[in-house]
């Protein structure tokens, strides 16, 4: 997918998101096609340029607007995953595992692509004592918990093919403040796929 470069400083967050970030985020999360090194570098640079543009204009900070776009994106993206679950409860666990695998792997890449936003906005907010802002990775998994796991939880609980203690372990992991890498590997209802 060719990367379109835009004017980060003059561009509103919604427009920058739609042109510079969202197409690549969808590609990464859907794993339709791997992104090239050039695209990875361009998107990371776009994020860096966008968040650092606020330093050149006193009183202007576009980071919260970009953060809001990321938050909205993950809410809508995970809502579509939850809504697309099959009607047959017996197939929901396999659907959940396949989507979790695709999503969690994609989130790792998206988090790296948007690392400048984590560093400039979220880490700085946390340094000042604010706990209101979540990292990009945490936003993604929070969306998953709300729009996929909680939405499908009762159907998963009723499925005969899953271990109920494993489901409870997943619920406990989501209750933690932030999922670590070990948690991510243990979030499958069935046997975890080989990475």
Secondary structure, DSSP 8 states (H G I E B T S, - for coil): -------TTTS-HHHHIIIIIHHHHHHHHHTSS---HHHHHHHHHHHHHHHHHHHHSTT---HHHHHHHHHHHHHHHHHHHHHT--S-HHHHHHHHHHHHHHHHHHHHHHHHHTHHHIIIIIIHHHHTT------HHHHHHHHHIIIIIHHHHHHHHH-TTS-HHHHHHHHHHHHSSS--HHHHHT--SSS----
